[in-house]
Amino acid sequence: MRPDYQAILFDCDGVIVDTETLSSNILKQMLHEVGLNIDDHTLHTQFAGFTTQECLELAESMLGKPLPETFPEQYRQAFNSAIQNSLTPIEGVVELLNSIRCPIAMATNAKRAEMELKLELIQLTHFFKTRFAVDDVTQGKPAPDLYLKAADALGVAPEDCMVIEDSLAGIQAGKAAGARVYAYSAVLPASLQKEAGADATFASMKELQSLLGLTS
């Protein structure tokens, strides 16, 4: 039976486009070069889903000193180069989007220019006529602002929205907005996502289609 929802609100990184692994690997290597070694669990639980600025501030607090002044720009250039060469949609996303008949929106902690570039590169811009980036709100995830703004733009109450997320910060944002949250467990363990508040988890976009009642 199809769950009762009127709109679906999507995160971008790690849900629509496969960028979380790219960005994590680049950040991990660059931080190693300045003397900070962090493991994958720390990356996925404390860095994934947060803004670049918040990630760099956390890295500085863990390092105990400021990062080099050139670090943010070098990271941005390395990430942009990587996505130009190897960005792809998450497997099954196009089929999922084609099966949806209710209003949808995107709400991402990325900056608007980054969001637009990613959608253009994977040729999915046309699906997300309503889309918001961290530039559009006072507070990014885990605050609820982005999902509240997206729901309002669609004219749907947050409690009637389904949020599709992967990061702990994003799950917390969706729940704080009052929405139900389904979490993609490709990187993070489903147990951690459920602890953060996810109502359900899924391992593939085909499984999500079934959870959303979109399969015949």
C-alpha positions in Angstrom: 0.0 0.0 0.0 1.3 3.5 -0.9 2.3 5.5 2.1 0.3 8.7 2.7 2.4 11.6 1.4 1.8 14.6 -0.9 5.3 15.6 -1.9 8.9 14.2 -1.9 11.9 16.3 -0.9 15.3 15.0 -2.0 18.8 15.7 -0.7 21.4 15.8 -3.5 24.8 14.5 -2.5 24.8 10.8 -1.8 21.1 10.5 -2.8 20.8 11.8 -6.3 24.5 12.1 -7.3 27.4 10.0 -6.1 29.5 12.8 -4.6 29.8 11.8 -0.9 32.6 9.3 -1.6 34.4 11.7 -3.9 34.3 14.6 -1.5 35.2 12.4 1.5 38.2 10.9 -0.3 39.5 14.3 -1.3 39.0 15.8 2.1 40.6 12.8 3.8 43.7 13.0 1.6 44.1 16.7 1.9 43.7 16.6 5.7 46.3 13.8 5.9 48.7 16.1 4.1 48.4 18.8 6.8 48.8 16.3 9.6 45.2 15.3 10.4 44.4 11.6 10.0 40.7 10.7 10.2 39.0 7.3 9.6 36.1 6.6 7.3 33.7 6.2 10.2 34.5 9.7 11.4 34.2 11.1 7.9 30.7 9.6 7.4 29.3 10.4 10.8 30.8 13.8 11.6 31.5 15.4 8.2 29.1 14.0 5.7 26.0 16.1 5.1 27.4 19.3 6.7 28.5 22.4 4.8 32.0 22.7 3.5 32.6 25.6 6.0 31.4 23.5 8.9 33.6 20.6 7.9 36.7 22.8 7.7 35.9 24.3 11.1 35.6 20.9 12.6 38.9 19.8 11.0 40.6 22.9 12.5 39.2 22.0 15.9 40.5 18.4 15.6 43.8 19.6 14.2 44.2 22.2 17.0 45.3 24.9 14.6 44.0 26.8 11.5 44.2 25.1 8.2 46.4 26.8 5.5 44.7 29.8 4.0 44.8 28.2 0.6 43.1 25.0 1.8 39.4 25.9 1.0 40.2 27.0 -2.5 42.4 23.9 -3.1 39.7 21.7 -1.9 37.0 23.4 -4.1 39.2 23.0 -7.1 40.0 19.4 -6.4 36.4 18.6 -5.9 35.2 20.4 -9.0 37.8 18.7 -11.1 36.8 15.3 -9.7 33.1 15.8 -10.5 33.8 17.0 -14.0 35.5 13.8 -14.7 33.5 11.2 -12.8 30.1 12.4 -11.6 27.2 10.0 -12.2 23.7 9.7 -10.8 23.1 7.1 -8.1 22.1 3.8 -9.8 18.3 3.7 -10.3 17.7 7.4 -9.7 16.5 8.2 -13.2 14.0 5.3 -13.1 12.8 6.4 -9.7 12.3 10.0 -10.7 10.4 9.0 -13.8 8.0 6.9 -11.7 7.0 9.8 -9.4 3.8 11.6 -10.0 3.6 14.0 -7.0 5.4 17.3 -6.6 9.2 17.0 -5.7 11.9 19.4 -4.7 15.6 19.4 -3.9 17.1 20.7 -0.6 20.9 20.5 -0.3 23.6 21.7 2.1 25.7 22.4 -1.0 26.1 26.0 -2.3 23.8 26.9 -5.2 26.5 27.0 -7.8 27.6 23.5 -6.8 24.1 22.1 -6.9 23.4 23.6 -10.4 26.7 22.2 -11.7 26.0 18.7 -10.4 22.5 18.6 -11.8 23.7 19.9 -15.2 26.5 17.4 -15.4 24.2 14.4 -14.8 21.4 16.0 -16.9 18.7 15.9 -14.2 18.0 19.6 -13.8 14.6 19.3 -15.5 13.3 17.0 -12.7 14.0 19.6 -10.0 12.2 22.8 -11.0 12.0 23.6 -7.3 15.4 23.4 -5.6 17.1 25.1 -2.7 20.7 25.3 -1.6 22.4 26.3 1.6 22.7 29.9 0.3 18.9 30.2 0.5 18.5 29.8 4.2 20.0 31.2 7.5 20.9 27.8 8.8 21.8 24.6 6.9 21.2 21.1 7.9 20.8 19.7 10.6 18.5 22.7 11.1 15.1 22.2 9.4 15.2 25.4 7.4 15.9 23.9 3.9 13.1 21.3 4.2 10.7 23.8 5.6 11.5 26.1 2.7 11.1 23.4 0.1 7.8 22.2 1.5 6.5 25.8 1.6 7.5 26.3 -2.0 5.5 23.3 -3.0 2.5 24.4 -1.0 2.6 21.2 1.1 2.7 20.9 4.9 6.0 19.4 6.1 4.2 16.5 7.8 2.8 15.5 4.4 6.2 15.3 2.9 8.6 12.4 2.5 12.3 13.4 2.8 14.9 11.2 1.1 18.3 11.5 2.8 21.5 9.7 3.6 23.5 11.7 6.1 22.9 12.0 9.8 22.6 15.8 9.6 20.1 15.5 6.8 18.0 13.0 8.6 17.9 15.2 11.7 16.9 18.2 9.4 14.0 16.3 7.9 12.7 15.1 11.3 13.1 18.6 12.8 10.9 19.9 9.9 8.2 17.4 10.8 8.5 15.2 7.8 9.0 11.5 7.5 12.5 10.5 6.4 13.6 7.5 4.4 17.4 7.1 4.4 19.7 5.5 1.8 22.1 3.1 3.5 24.8 2.8 0.8 27.5 4.3 3.1 26.2 4.7 6.6 24.9 1.7 8.5 21.1 1.7 8.7 21.3 1.4 12.5 23.0 4.8 12.8 20.4 6.3 10.4 17.6 4.9 12.5 19.2 6.3 15.7 19.2 9.7 14.0 15.5 9.4 13.4 15.0 7.8 10.0 11.6 6.2 9.7 12.9 3.6 7.3 16.1 2.8 5.4 16.7 1.3 2.0 19.7 -0.2 0.2 18.8 0.6 -3.4 16.6 3.0 -5.4 14.4 0.0 -6.5 13.8 -0.7 -2.9 12.9 3.0 -2.3 10.4 2.8 -5.2 8.7 -0.1 -3.4 8.7 1.8 -0.1 7.1 4.8 -1.8 4.4 2.6 -3.4 5.6 3.4 -6.9 6.0 -0.1 -8.2 3.1 -1.9 -9.9 
